[in-house]
Amino acid sequence: MRIKLEDFSSSTMIFFTSFLLAILALTTLSGCLASQYDLVEITPEVRTQLGGDYVKLENGTISYYLKGPESGEVVVLVHGFITPKYVYDRNIDALTSAGYRVLAFDQYGRGYSDRPDVVYDKNFYDRVLINLLDTLKIKKPVNIIGYSMGGGIATVFTARHPKYIKKLALIAPIGIPDIKSRFRSFFASFLLIPGAGDVLRSRILSSLQDRVERGIATPRMLELGKEQFKFKGTTDAMISALTNFPMANLEKDYVTAGKLEIPKILFWGNEDVSFSKSKEVIEAMPNIQFIPIVGAGHSVVYSKADIINAKLIKFLKN
């Protein structure tokens, strides 16, 4: 896998430099930003108010939904780092209307699921998927769709458990290294500084706010994005994922999954800063169908949902 100098943009340098400066500045304050938040535990009583379906797994309770005809093939949606299952809100109806049984869930540490004090590495995320499918008694091979970090998780899962998978769809997945990703890995170590979680939260919500203002994301996404930070353990789980999940070191998993005769498709917005990584994914998975989405950035799964849905359903049905 080659690392390209042109991928290391000045905007990336500015982002992480400002992020580090913000963390360092925060540590000099007498009060931590976390004191501004009345963080609460996600208890059964809280979940009753939130509504939805929940299932108890070995590491705690998971928020999920299973929609569509019971006789339909199961499609499992794996979300990314920032946004929980609601990131697929614009895809669900199209999939269920096409006859699929759709399973979406909040990973531990996100949305309405528990925030267990564990190491959020790829082995952990892999066990969660196995545990979820087994607990819900989903026996037949599933179609798995992974977006962003969820694409990395779905790739690892496919490489390790091919008997569980019928088809694999990746949307702007992570896990292929370039200079930007290695730069992010270096700065991940600064997340262990006290108060860094508050800066991380602020940066994430600012990013969502920007997407709403640009008409890419919906106000509901920002509202739910803010809501998940009300619960204790959210930023701790995010920091653990950033420091333990191999965001830029899944080449072997891509190669292993690429050798499988499982049908695969790759979507990527051509305006995504990581679009160049699509070449490495295709190199690792020579038999993957590639659909570049013109005019889309990393938010392609919801900003270009109509295109994604049409191409995805065609792929699933063929």
PAZAPA-4460 file (N, C-alpha, C; in steps of 0.05 Angstrom, whole numbers, plus 32768, in hexadecimal, padded with zeros to 4 digits):
% residues 318
    n_x    n_y    n_z   ca_x   ca_y   ca_z    c_x    c_y    c_z   seq   type   mol
   8011   7FE8   8000   8000   8000   8000   8012   8019   8000     1      M     A
   800D   802A   7FED   801E   8042   7FEB   8011   8059   7FFB     2      R     A
   8022   806A   8006   801A   8082   8014   8021   809A   8002     3      I     A
   800C   80AA   7FFC   8010   80BF   7FE8   8013   80DA   7FF6     4      K     A
   8027   80E9   7FEF   802C   8103   7FFC   8016   8116   7FF6     5      L     A
   800A   8114   7FDE   7FF6   8128   7FD7   7FDD   8125   7FE8     6      E     A
   7FDA   810E   7FF5   7FC3   810A   8007   7FC5   811A   8021     7      D     A
   7FDD   8123   8027   7FE2   8130   8041   7FDD   814E   803D     8      F     A
   7FC3   8156   803E   7FBB   8171   8038   7FC1   8185   804E     9      S     A
   7FC3   819E   8047   7FC7   81B3   805B   7FAF   81B5   806E    10      S     A
   7F97   81AF   8063   7F7F   81B1   8074   7F80   819C   808A    11      S     A
   7F8C   8184   8084   7F8F   816F   8098   7FA2   8178   80AE    12      T     A
   7FB8   8185   80A6   7FCC   818F   80B9   7FBF   81A4   80CB    13      M     A
   7FAF   81B6   80BF   7FA2   81CB   80CF   7F8E   81C0   80E3    14      I     A
   7F7E   81AB   80DA   7F6A   819F   80EB   7F77   8194   8104    15      F     A
   7F8C   8183   8100   7F98   8175   8117   7FA9   8188   8128    16      F     A
   7FB5   819C   811C   7FC4   81AF   812B   7FB1   81BF   813D    17      T     A
   7F9B   81C8   8132   7F88   81D7   8143   7F7C   81C5   8158    18      S     A
   7F78   81AB   8151   7F6D   8198   8165   7F80   8195   817C    19      F     A
   7F9A   8192   8176   7FAE   818F   818B   7FB0   81A8   819C    20      L     A
   7FB0   81BF   8190   7FB1   81D8   819E   7F99   81DC   81B1    21      L     A
   7F82   81D3   81A7   7F6A   81D5   81B7   7F6C   81C3   81D0    22      A     A
   7F77   81AB   81CC   7F7A   8199   81E3   7F8E   81A5   81F7    23      I     A
   7FA4   81AF   81ED   7FB8   81BB   8200   7FAD   81D3   820E    24      L     A
   7F9D   81E3   8200   7F91   81FB   820D   7F7D   81F2   8222    25      A     A
   7F6E   81DD   821C   7F5A   81D3   822F   7F66   81CA   8249    26      L     A
   7F7D   81BE   8248   7F89   81B3   8260   7F92   81CA   8273    27      T     A
   7F94   81E2   8269   7F9C   81F8   827B   7F84   8205   8289    28      T     A
   7F6C   81FD   8281   7F55   8209   828D   7F50   81FD   82A9    29      L     A
   7F45   820C   82BB   7F40   8202   82D6   7F28   81EF   82D6    30      S     A
   7F15   81F3   82C4   7EFE   81E1   82C3   7EFD   81D2   82A9    31      G     A
   7EF6   81BA   82AA   7EF4   81AA   8291   7ED9   81AF   8284    32      C     A
   7ED8   81AE   826A   7EBF   81B2   825C   7EAA   819E   8264    33      L     A
   7EB3   8187   826C   7EA0   8172   8274   7E8E   817B   828A    34      A     A
   7E97   818E   829B   7E86   8198   82B1   7E6E   81A6   82A7    35      S     A
   7E6E   81AE   828D   7E57   81BC   8281   7E40   81A8   827A    36      Q     A
   7E46   818F   827C   7E33   817B   8273   7E2A   816A   828B    37      Y     A
   7E10   8166   828D   7E06   8154   82A2   7E03   8138   8295    38      D     A
   7E19   8129   8295   7E19   810F   8288   7E08   80FB   8298    39      L     A
   7DFA   80EA   828A   7DE8   80D7   8297   7DEF   80BB   828D    40      V     A
   7DE7   80A7   829E   7DEA   808B   8296   7DD2   8084   8285    41      E     A
   7DD7   8071   8272   7DC1   8066   8263   7DB5   804F   8272    42      I     A
   7DA0   8054   8281   7D93   8040   8292   7D7A   8035   8283    43      T     A
   7D6F   801F   828D   7D56   8015   8281   7D40   802B   8281    44      P     A
   7D3F   803B   8296   7D2B   8050   8298   7D30   8065   8282    45      E     A
   7D49   806C   827D   7D4F   807F   8268   7D48   8073   824D    46      V     A
   7D4D   805A   8249   7D47   804D   822F   7D29   804C   822A    47      R     A
   7D19   8049   8240   7CFC   8049   823D   7CF3   8064   8231    48      T     A
   7D00   8079   823A   7CF9   8094   822F   7D03   8097   8213    49      Q     A
   7D1A   808B   820C   7D25   808E   81F2   7D15   807D   81DD    50      L     A
   7D0A   8067   81E6   7CFD   8055   81D4   7D10   8044   81C4    51      G     A
   7D05   8033   81B3   7D16   8023   81A2   7D19   8006   81AD    52      G     A
   7D28   7FF6   819E   7D2D   7FDA   81A5   7D49   7FD7   81B0    53      D     A
   7D4C   7FC5   81C3   7D66   7FC0   81D0   7D6A   7FA2   81D4    54      Y     A
   7D83   7F9B   81D4   7D8A   7F7F   81D8   7DA3   7F7E   81EA    55      V     A
   7DA3   7F6B   81FD   7DB9   7F68   820F   7DCE   7F55   8203    56      K     A
   7DE6   7F5F   8200   7DFD   7F4F   81F6   7E11   7F4C   820D    57      L     A
   7E27   7F3F   8207   7E3A   7F38   821D   7E47   7F50   8229    58      E     A
   7E49   7F67   821A   7E56   7F7F   8225   7E42   7F95   822D    59      N     A
   7E28   7F8E   822C   7E14   7FA2   8233   7DFD   7FA3   821F    60      G     A
   7DED   7FB8   8222   7DD5   7FBB   8211   7DDB   7FCA   81F7    61      T     A
   7DD0   7FC0   81E1   7DD3   7FCC   81C7   7DB8   7FD6   81BD    62      I     A
   7DB8   7FEE   81B3   7DA0   7FFA   81A6   7DA0   7FF1   8188    63      S     A
   7D89   7FE7   817F   7D89   7FDE   8163   7D6C   7FE0   8158    64      Y     A
   7D6A   7FDC   813E   7D4F   7FD7   8133   7D52   7FC3   811C    65      Y     A
   7D3D   7FB4   8119   7D3C   7FA0   8104   7D22   7FA5   80F5    66      L     A
   7D24   7FB0   80DC   7D0D   7FB9   80CD   7D0C   7FAA   80B2    67      K     A
   7CF3   7FAA   80A7   7CEF   7F9D   808E   7CE3   7F82   8090    68      G     A
   7CDC   7F75   807A   7CCE   7F5B   807B   7CDF   7F46   8088    69      P     A
   7CD2   7F36   8099   7CE1   7F21   80A7   7CED   7F0C   8095    70      E     A
   7CE1   7F09   807D   7CEB   7EF6   806A   7D02   7F00   8059    71      S     A
   7D08   7F1A   805B   7D1C   7F26   804A   7D39   7F1F   8053    72      G     A
   7D4B   7F21   8040   7D68   7F1E   8046   7D70   7F34   805A    73      E     A
   7D81   7F2C   806D   7D89   7F40   8081   7DA0   7F51   8076    74      V     A
   7D9D   7F6B   807A   7DB2   7F7F   8073   7DBB   7F8B   808E    75      V     A
   7DD4   7F89   8094   7DDF   7F94   80AD   7DEE   7FAE   80A7    76      V     A
   7DE6   7FC3   80B4   7DF2   7FDD   80B0   7E05   7FE4   80C7    77      L     A
   7E1E   7FE8   80C1   7E32   7FEE   80D5   7E3B   800B   80D2    78      V     A
   7E36   801B   80E6   7E3B   8038   80E4   7E58   803F   80EA    79      H     A
   7E60   8058   80E7   7E7B   8061   80EA   7E82   806B   8105    80      G     A
   7E96   807B   8107   7EA1   8085   8120   7E8F   8099   812E    81      F     A
   7E85   80AD   811F   7E78   80C3   812B   7E5A   80BE   812F    82      I     A
   7E4C   80B6   811A   7E2F   80B5   811A   7E25   8098   811E    83      T     A
   7E13   8094   8131   7E08   8079   8136   7DF6   8070   811F    84      P     A
   7DE4   805E   8125   7DD3   8051   8110   7DC2   8065   8100    85      K     A
   7DBC   807C   810B   7DAC   808F   80FD   7DB9   809A   80E4    86      Y     A
   7DD3   8094   80E0   7DE1   809D   80C8   7DD5   8090   80AF    87      V     A
   7DC6   8079   80B4   7DBA   806B   809E   7D9C   8072   809A    88      Y     A
   7D93   8087   80A7   7D76   808E   80A6   7D6C   8090   808A    89      D     A
   7D7D   809A   8077   7D73   809F   805C   7D76   8086   804A    90      R     A
   7D7F   8070   8056   7D83   8057   8047   7D6F   8041   804F    91      N     A
   7D64   8043   8067   7D54   802D   8072   7D3B   8027   8062    92      I     A
   7D2B   803C   805C   7D12   8037   804E   7D16   802B   8032    93      D     A
   7D2B   8034   8025   7D31   8029   800A   7D37   800B   800C    94      A     A
   7D46   8004   8020   7D4E   7FE8   8023   7D36   7FD6   802B    95      L     A
   7D26   7FE0   803E   7D0F   7FD0   8047   7CFA   7FCF   8031    96      T     A
   7CF7   7FE4   8022   7CE3   7FE4   800B   7CEC   7FD1   7FF6    97      S     A
   7D06   7FCC   7FF4   7D11   7FB9   7FE0   7D0F   7F9C   7FEA    98      A     A
   7D04   7F99   8002   7D00   7F7E   800C   7D14   7F73   8020    99      G     A
   7D26   7F85   8029   7D3C   7F7C   803B   7D34   7F80   8058   100      Y     A
   7D3F   7F6F   8069   7D3C   7F70   8086   7D55   7F7F   8090   101      R     A
   7D51   7F97   809A   7D68   7FA8   80A0   7D6D   7FA9   80BE   102      V     A
   7D86   7FA2   80C5   7D8F   7FA4   80E1   7DA4   7FBA   80E3   103      L     A
   7D9D   7FCE   80F4   7DB0   7FE4   80FA   7DB2   7FE6   8118   104      A     A
   7DC9   7FED   8122   7DCE   7FEE   813F   7DE2   8003   8146   105      F     A
   7DE0   800D   815E   7DF5   801F   8169   7E0B   800F   8175   106      D     A
   7E24   8014   816B   7E3A   8007   8178   7E3C   800F   8195   107      Q     A
   7E48   7FFE   81A5   7E4E   8006   81C1   7E5D   8021   81C0   108      Y     A
   7E55   8032   81D3   7E62   804C   81D5   7E55   8061   81C3   109      G     A
   7E40   805A   81B4   7E32   806C   81A2   7E14   806A   81A6   110      R     A
   7E06   8080   819E   7DE9   807F   819E   7DDE   8078   81B9   111      G     A
   7DCC   8064   81B9   7DBE   805C   81D1   7DC8   8042   81DD   112      Y     A
   7DDF   8038   81D2   7DEA   8020   81DD   7DFC   8026   81F5   113      S     A
   7E03   8011   8204   7E13   8014   821C   7E30   801E   8214   114      D     A
   7E3E   8028   8229   7E59   8031   8225   7E6B   8020   8238   115      R     A
   7E70   8007   8231   7E80   7FF6   8242   7E9D   8000   8243   116      P     A
   7EAA   7FFC   825A   7EC6   8004   825E   7ED7   7FED   8253   117      D     A
   7EDC   7FED   8239   7EEB   7FD8   822C   7EFE   7FE5   8218   118      V     A
   7F0F   7FD4   820C   7F21   7FDE   81F7   7F12   7FDB   81DC   119      V     A
   7F0D   7FF1   81CF   7EFE   7FF2   81B6   7F10   7FED   819E   120      Y     A
   7F19   7FD4   819C   7F2B   7FCD   8186   7F1B   7FBC   8172   121      D     A
   7F29   7FB2   815D   7F1A   7FA4   8148   7F0F   7F89   8152   122      K     A
   7F1D   7F7D   8165   7F13   7F64   8170   7EF8   7F68   817F   123      N     A
   7EF7   7F7F   818D   7EDE   7F85   819C   7EC7   7F89   8189   124      F     A
   7ECB   7F9A   8174   7EB5   7F9F   8161   7EAD   7F86   8152   125      Y     A
   7EC0   7F74   814D   7EBA   7F5B   8140   7EA8   7F4A   8152   126      D     A
   7EAF   7F48   816C   7E9F   7F38   817E   7E83   7F43   8181   127      R     A
   7E80   7F5D   8180   7E65   7F6A   8183   7E53   7F60   816C   128      V     A
   7E5D   7F60   8154   7E4D   7F58   813D   7E45   7F3A   813F   129      L     A
   7E58   7F29   8146   7E52   7F0D   814A   7E3D   7F09   815F   130      I     A
   7E41   7F17   8175   7E2F   7F15   818C   7E13   7F1E   8185   131      N     A
   7E11   7F34   8176   7DF7   7F40   816E   7DE8   7F2D   815B   132      L     A
   7DF6   7F23   8146   7DE8   7F11   8133   7DDF   7EF7   8141   133      L     A
   7DF0   7EEC   8152   7DE9   7ED4   8160   7DD2   7ED8   8173   134      D     A
   7DD2   7EEE   8182   7DBD   7EF4   8196   7DA2   7EF9   8188   135      T     A
   7DA3   7F06   8171   7D8A   7F0B   8162   7D82   7EF3   8151   136      L     A
   7D91   7EDD   8153   7D8C   7EC4   8145   7D8A   7EC7   8127   137      K     A
   7D9D   7ED7   811C   7D9F   7EDA   80FF   7DB2   7EC5   80F5   138      I     A
   7DA7   7EB1   80E8   7DB6   7E99   80E1   7DC2   7E9A   80C5   139      K     A
   7DB3   7EA5   80B2   7DBB   7EA5   8096   7DD0   7EBB   8092   140      K     A
   7DE1   7EB7   807D   7DF5   7ECC   8077   7DE8   7EE7   8071   141      P     A
   7DF5   7EFC   807A   7DE9   7F17   8077   7DF8   7F27   8063   142      V     A
   7DEB   7F3C   8059   7DF8   7F51   8049   7E01   7F66   805D   143      N     A
   7E1B   7F6C   805D   7E25   7F80   8070   7E2E   7F99   8062   144      I     A
   7E26   7FB0   806D   7E2D   7FCA   8062   7E3B   7FDA   8077   145      I     A
   7E53   7FE3   8071   7E63   7FF3   8084   7E6B   800E   8079   146      G     A
   7E65   8022   8089   7E6C   803E   8081   7E82   8049   8092   147      Y     A
   7E97   8054   8086   7EAD   8061   8094   7EBB   804D   80A6   148      S     A
   7EBC   8052   80C0   7EC8   803F   80D2   7EB8   8024   80D1   149      M     A
   7E9E   8026   80CD   7E8E   800E   80CA   7E97   7FFD   80B3   150      G     A
   7EA2   800A   809E   7EAD   7FFB   8088   7EC5   7FEA   8090   151      G     A
   7ED6   7FF5   80A1   7EEC   7FE6   80AC   7EE3   7FCF   80BD   152      G     A
   7ECF   7FD4   80CE   7EC4   7FBE   80DF   7EB8   7FA8   80CE   153      I     A
   7EA8   7FB0   80B9   7E9C   7F9D   80A7   7EB0   7F8C   8098   154      A     A
   7EC6   7F99   8090   7EDC   7F8B   8082   7EE9   7F76   8094   155      T     A
   7EEF   7F7E   80AC   7EFB   7F6B   80C0   7EE8   7F54   80C4   156      V     A
   7ECF   7F5A   80C8   7EBB   7F45   80CD   7EB9   7F31   80B6   157      F     A
   7EB9   7F3C   809E   7EB7   7F2C   8086   7ECF   7F1A   8083   158      T     A
   7EE7   7F26   8088   7F00   7F16   8085   7F01   7F00   8099   159      A     A
   7EF6   7F04   80B1   7EF8   7EF0   80C6   7EE1   7EDC   80C5   160      R     A
   7EC9   7EE4   80BC   7EB2   7ED3   80BD   7EA3   7ED3   80A3   161      H     A
   7EAF   7EC9   808E   7EA2   7ECA   8073   7E88   7EBA   8072   162      P     A
   7E85   7EA6   8083   7E6C   7E96   8083   7E54   7EA7   808C   163      K     A
   7E59   7EBD   8099   7E43   7ECE   80A2   7E3A   7EE1   808C   164      Y     A
   7E4A   7EE4   8077   7E46   7EFA   8063   7E3D   7EEF   8048   165      I     A
   7E28   7EFD   803E   7E1F   7EF7   8022   7E2B   7F0C   800F   166      K     A
   7E29   7F26   8016   7E35   7F3B   8006   7E40   7F51   8018   167      K     A
   7E54   7F5F   800E   7E61   7F74   801E   7E60   7F8E   800E   168      L     A
   7E57   7FA3   801B   7E56   7FBE   8010   7E65   7FD1   8022   169      A     A
   7E78   7FE0   8016   7E89   7FF3   8025   7E83   800F   801B   170      L     A
   7E80   8022   802D   7E7B   803E   8026   7E90   804F   8034   171      I     A
   7EA3   805A   8024   7EB9   806A   802E   7EC6   805E   8047   172      A     A
   7ECF   8045   8045   7EDA   8037   805C   7EF5   8042   8065   173      P     A
   7EFB   803D   807F   7F15   8044   8089   7F26   802A   808A   174      I     A
   7F40   802E   8091   7F51   8017   8095   7F69   8015   8082   175      G     A
   7F69   8025   806D   7F7F   8026   805A   7F91   803D   8061   176      I     A
   7FAB   8039   8065   7FBC   804F   806F   7FC3   8063   8059   177      P     A
   7FC6   807C   8061   7FD3   8091   8052   7FE0   80A4   8066   178      D     A
   7FEC   80B9   805E   7FFA   80CB   8070   7FE6   80D8   8084   179      I     A
   7FCF   80DF   807A   7FBB   80EC   808B   7FB3   80DA   80A2   180      K     A
   7FAE   80C0   809C   7FA5   80AE   80B0   7FBC   80A8   80C4   181      S     A
   7FD4   80A7   80BC   7FEA   80A4   80CF   7FEE   80BC   80E0   182      R     A
   7FE9   80D4   80D4   7FEA   80ED   80E3   7FD4   80ED   80F9   183      F     A
   7FBC   80E3   80F2   7FA7   80E1   8105   7FAE   80CD   811B   184      R     A
   7FBB   80B7   8114   7FC3   80A4   8128   7FD6   80B0   813C   185      S     A
   7FE8   80C1   8132   7FFB   80CE   8144   7FED   80E0   8158   186      F     A
   7FD9   80F0   814E   7FCB   8102   815F   7FB8   80F4   8172   187      F     A
   7FB0   80DB   816C   7F9E   80CC   817D   7FAA   80CA   8199   188      A     A
   7FC4   80C9   819B   7FD1   80C7   81B6   7FCB   80DF   81C8   189      S     A
   7FC5   80F6   81BB   7FBF   810E   81CB   7FA3   810D   81D7   190      F     A
   7F93   80F9   81CE   7F78   80F7   81D8   7F78   80ED   81F5   191      L     A
   7F8F   80E3   81FE   7F91   80DA   821A   7F95   80F1   822E   192      L     A
   7F9A   8109   8223   7F9D   8121   8234   7F82   8127   8241   193      I     A
   7F81   812D   825B   7F67   8134   8268   7F5A   814B   8259   194      P     A
   7F40   8148   8254   7F31   815D   8247   7F2F   8159   8228   195      G     A
   7F3F   8147   821E   7F40   8143   8201   7F25   813A   81F6   196      A     A
   7F16   812A   8206   7EFC   8121   81FE   7EE9   8137   81F8   197      G     A
   7EEB   814D   8208   7EDA   8164   8203   7EE0   8172   81E9   198      D     A
   7EF9   8173   81E2   7F01   817F   81C9   7EF7   816D   81B2   199      V     A
   7EFA   8153   81B5   7EF1   8140   81A1   7ED3   8144   819C   200      L     A
   7EC4   8145   81B2   7EA7   8149   81B0   7EA0   8163   81A1   201      R     A
   7EAE   8178   81A8   7EA9   8192   819C   7EAF   8191   817E   202      S     A
   7EC5   8184   8176   7ECC   8182   815A   7EB8   8172   814A   203      R     A
   7EAE   815C   8156   7E9A   814B   8149   7E80   815B   8144   204      I     A
   7E77   8168   8159   7E5E   8177   8157   7E60   818E   8144   205      L     A
   7E78   819B   8143   7E7C   81B1   8130   7E7B   81A6   8113   206      S     A
   7E87   818F   810F   7E86   8182   80F5   7E6A   817C   80EC   207      S     A
   7E59   8171   80FF   7E3D   816B   80F8   7E2E   8185   80F3   208      L     A
   7E33   819A   8103   7E26   81B3   80FE   7E2C   81BE   80E3   209      Q     A
   7E45   81BC   80DB   7E4E   81C5   80C0   7E3F   81B6   80AA   210      D     A
   7E3C   819C   80AE   7E2E   818C   8099   7E11   8193   8097   211      R     A
   7E05   819A   80AE   7DE9   81A2   80AE   7DE6   81BD   809F   212      V     A
   7DF8   81CF   80A5   7DF7   81EA   8098   7DFC   81E8   807A   213      E     A
   7E0B   81D4   8071   7E10   81D0   8055   7DFB   81BF   8047   214      R     A
   7DE7   81B7   8057   7DD1   81A8   804C   7DD7   818B   8047   215      G     A
   7DEE   8181   8051   7DF6   8165   804D   7DE8   8153   8062   216      I     A
   7DE8   815C   807B   7DDC   814D   8091   7DC2   815B   8099   217      A     A
   7DB1   814C   80A7   7D98   8156   80B0   7D9B   8161   80CD   218      T     A
   7D8A   8174   80D5   7D8A   817E   80F0   7D87   8167   8104   219      P     A
   7D78   8153   80FD   7D74   813C   810F   7D8E   812E   8115   220      R     A
   7DA0   812C   8101   7DB9   811F   8106   7DCA   812F   811A   221      M     A
   7DC9   8149   8119   7DD7   815A   812C   7DCB   8156   8148   222      L     A
   7DB0   8156   8149   7DA3   8153   8162   7DAA   8139   8170   223      E     A
   7DA9   8123   8160   7DB0   8109   816B   7DCE   8106   8171   224      L     A
   7DDE   8115   8161   7DFB   8115   8167   7E01   8122   8182   225      G     A
   7DF3   8137   8188   7DF6   8144   81A2   7DEC   8132   81B8   226      K     A
   7DD6   8125   81B3   7DC9   8115   81C8   7DDB   80FE   81D2   227      E     A
   7DEA   80F1   81C0   7DFA   80DB   81C9   7E10   80E3   81DC   228      Q     A
   7E18   80FD   81DB   7E2D   8107   81ED   7E22   810D   8209   229      F     A
   7E08   810B   820D   7DFC   810F   8227   7E02   80F7   8239   230      K     A
   7E09   80E1   822D   7E0C   80C8   823D   7E29   80C3   8244   231      F     A
   7E2D   80BB   825D   7E48   80B5   8267   7E56   80A0   8257   232      K     A
   7E6F   80A5   8251   7E80   8092   8244   7E82   8095   8226   233      G     A
   7E74   80A8   821A   7E74   80AB   81FD   7E90   80B2   81F3   234      T     A
   7E9B   80C8   81FE   7EB5   80D0   81F5   7ECB   80BC   81FD   235      T     A
   7EC8   80AF   8213   7EDC   809A   821B   7EDC   8084   8206   236      D     A
   7EC4   807C   81FD   7EC2   8067   81E9   7ECE   8070   81CF   237      A     A
   7EC9   8089   81C7   7ED4   8093   81AE   7EF3   8094   81AF   238      M     A
   7EFD   809E   81C6   7F1B   809F   81C9   7F27   8083   81C8   239      I     A
   7F1A   8070   81D4   7F24   8055   81D4   7F24   804A   81B7   240      S     A
   7F0F   8050   81A7   7F0F   8047   818C   7F24   8054   817B   241      A     A
   7F28   806E   817F   7F3D   807C   8170   7F59   8073   8176   242      L     A
   7F5D   806A   818F   7F78   8062   8197   7F7D   8044   8194   243      T     A
   7F67   8034   8191   7F6B   8017   8191   7F62   8009   8177   244      N     A
   7F4E   8015   8169   7F46   8009   8150   7F59   8012   813A   245      F     A
   7F62   7FFE   8129   7F77   8005   8115   7F6B   8014   80FD   246      P     A
   7F66   802E   8102   7F59   803E   80ED   7F68   803E   80D3   247      M     A
   7F82   803A   80D4   7F93   803B   80BC   7FA4   8023   80B9   248      A     A
   7F9A   800C   80C3   7FAB   7FF4   80C1   7F9A   7FDB   80BE   249      N     A
   7F89   7FDB   80AA   7F78   7FC3   80A5   7F7E   7FB7   8089   250      L     A
   7F97   7FBC   807F   7F9D   7FB2   8064   7F9A   7F94   8062   251      E     A
   7FA3   7F85   8076   7FA2   7F68   8075   7F85   7F5E   8074   252      K     A
   7F74   7F6C   8083   7F57   7F65   8083   7F4A   7F6A   8068   253      D     A
   7F52   7F80   805B   7F47   7F86   8040   7F50   7F70   802D   254      Y     A
   7F6A   7F69   802F   7F74   7F55   801C   7F67   7F3A   8021   255      V     A
   7F63   7F32   803A   7F56   7F19   8041   7F39   7F18   8037   256      T     A
   7F2A   7F2E   803C   7F0F   7F2F   8033   7F0E   7F31   8014   257      A     A
   7F22   7F3D   8008   7F23   7F40   7FEB   7F26   7F25   7FDD   258      G     A
   7F32   7F12   7FEA   7F36   7EF8   7FDE   7F1D   7EE6   7FDF   259      K     A
   7F09   7EEE   7FEE   7EF1   7EDF   7FF1   7EDF   7EE3   7FD8   260      L     A
   7ED0   7ECF   7FD1   7EBE   7ED1   7FBA   7EA3   7EDD   7FC1   261      E     A
   7EA3   7EED   7FD6   7E8B   7EFC   7FDE   7E88   7F15   7FCD   262      I     A
   7E71   7F1A   7FC1   7E6D   7F32   7FB1   7E72   7F4B   7FC2   263      P     A
   7E7F   7F5F   7FB7   7E87   7F77   7FC6   7E82   7F90   7FB5   264      K     A
   7E7B   7FA6   7FC2   7E78   7FBF   7FB4   7E83   7FD5   7FC6   265      I     A
   7E8E   7FE9   7FB9   7E9B   8000   7FC7   7E90   801A   7FBD   266      L     A
   7E86   802B   7FCF   7E7D   8046   7FC9   7E8F   805A   7FD5   267      F     A
   7E96   806F   7FC6   7EA7   8084   7FD1   7EA1   809F   7FC3   268      W     A
   7E9D   80B4   7FD3   7E99   80CE   7FC8   7EB3   80D9   7FBD   269      G     A
   7EB3   80E4   7FA4   7ECC   80EC   7F98   7ED7   8106   7FA5   270      N     A
   7EC7   8113   7FB6   7ED1   812B   7FC4   7ED9   8125   7FE1   271      E     A
   7ED8   810C   7FE8   7EE1   8103   8002   7F00   8106   8003   272      D     A
   7F0A   8111   8019   7F27   8115   801C   7F36   80FA   801A   273      V     A
   7F28   80E4   8020   7F35   80CA   8020   7F2E   80BA   8006   274      S     A
   7F24   80C8   7FF2   7F1B   80BA   7FD9   7F32   80AA   7FCD   275      F     A
   7F4A   80B4   7FCE   7F61   80A7   7FC2   7F66   808B   7FCD   276      S     A
   7F5C   8086   7FE6   7F5F   806B   7FF2   7F4F   8056   7FE3   277      K     A
   7F3C   805F   7FD3   7F2C   804B   7FC4   7F3E   803A   7FB2   278      S     A
   7F54   8045   7FA8   7F66   8036   7F97   7F73   801F   7FA7   279      K     A
   7F79   8024   7FC0   7F85   800F   7FD1   7F71   7FF9   7FD8   280      E     A
   7F58   8002   7FDD   7F43   7FEE   7FE2   7F3F   7FDC   7FCA   281      V     A
   7F3E   7FE8   7FB2   7F3A   7FD8   7F9A   7F52   7FC6   7F95   282      I     A
   7F6A   7FCF   7F9C   7F82   7FBF   7F99   7F81   7FA7   7FAC   283      E     A
   7F77   7FAB   7FC4   7F74   7F95   7FD7   7F5D   7F82   7FD1   284      A     A
   7F48   7F8E   7FC4   7F30   7F7F   7FBD   7F2B   7F81   7F9F   285      M     A
   7F3A   7F73   7F8E   7F39   7F76   7F71   7F1D   7F71   7F65   286      P     A
   7F0D   7F60   7F72   7EF3   7F59   7F67   7EDC   7F6B   7F72   287      N     A
   7EE3   7F81   7F7E   7ECE   7F93   7F89   7EC3   7FA6   7F74   288      I     A
   7EA9   7FAA   7F74   7E9D   7FBD   7F62   7EA0   7FD9   7F6E   289      Q     A
   7EA9   7FEC   7F5F   7EAF   8007   7F69   7E9B   801B   7F5D   290      F     A
   7E8E   802A   7F6F   7E7B   803F   7F67   7E84   805A   7F73   291      I     A
   7E93   806A   7F64   7E9A   8085   7F6E   7E81   8097   7F6B   292      P     A
   7E7C   80A7   7F80   7E65   80B8   7F81   7E6E   80D5   7F7D   293      I     A
   7E67   80E0   7F66   7E71   80FB   7F5E   7E63   8110   7F6F   294      V     A
   7E73   8123   7F79   7E68   8139   7F88   7E63   8134   7FA5   295      G     A
   7E6C   811D   7FAF   7E67   8115   7FCB   7E81   8114   7FDB   296      A     A
   7E7F   811C   7FF5   7E95   8119   8007   7E91   8101   8018   297      G     A
   7E9C   8102   8031   7E9B   80EA   8042   7E7F   80E4   804C   298      H     A
   7E6D   80F7   804B   7E51   80F4   8054   7E40   80E7   803E   299      S     A
   7E4C   80DA   802B   7E3F   80CF   8014   7E27   80BD   801A   300      V     A
   7E28   80AE   8031   7E13   809B   8037   7DF9   80A9   803B   301      V     A
   7DF8   80C2   8044   7DDF   80D0   8047   7DDC   80E7   8035   302      Y     A
   7DF2   80F4   802C   7DF0   810B   801A   7DE9   8102   7FFE   303      S     A
   7DF0   80EA   7FF6   7DE9   80DF   7FDC   7DDA   80C4   7FE0   304      K     A
   7DC7   80C4   7FF2   7DB9   80AB   7FFA   7DAA   809F   7FE2   305      A     A
   7D9E   80B0   7FD1   7D8E   80A5   7FBB   7DA0   8095   7FA8   306      D     A
   7DB8   809F   7FA3   7DCA   8091   7F91   7DD4   8077   7F9E   307      I     A
   7DDC   807A   7FB7   7DE6   8062   7FC6   7DD0   804D   7FC7   308      I     A
   7DB8   8054   7FCD   7DA2   8041   7FD0   7D9D   8032   7FB6   309      N     A
   7D9B   8040   7FA0   7D95   8034   7F87   7DAB   8020   7F7F   310      A     A
   7DC4   8028   7F81   7DDB   8017   7F7A   7DDD   7FFF   7F8D   311      K     A
   7DD9   8005   7FA6   7DDB   7FF0   7FBB   7DC6   7FDA   7FB7   312      L     A
   7DAE   7FE2   7FB3   7D98   7FCF   7FAF   7D9D   7FBE   7F96   313      I     A
   7DA6   7FCB   7F81   7DAC   7FBC   7F68   7DC2   7FA7   7F6E   314      K     A
   7DD6   7FAF   7F7D   7DEC   7F9C   7F85   7DE1   7F85   7F95   315      F     A
   7DD0   7F8B   7FA9   7DC6   7F76   7FBA   7DB4   7F62   7FAB   316      L     A
   7DA6   7F6C   7F98   7D93   7F5B   7F89   7DA0   7F4A   7F73   317      K     A
   7DB7   7F53   7F69   7DC4   7F44   7F54   7DD2   7F2B   7F5E   318      N     A
***
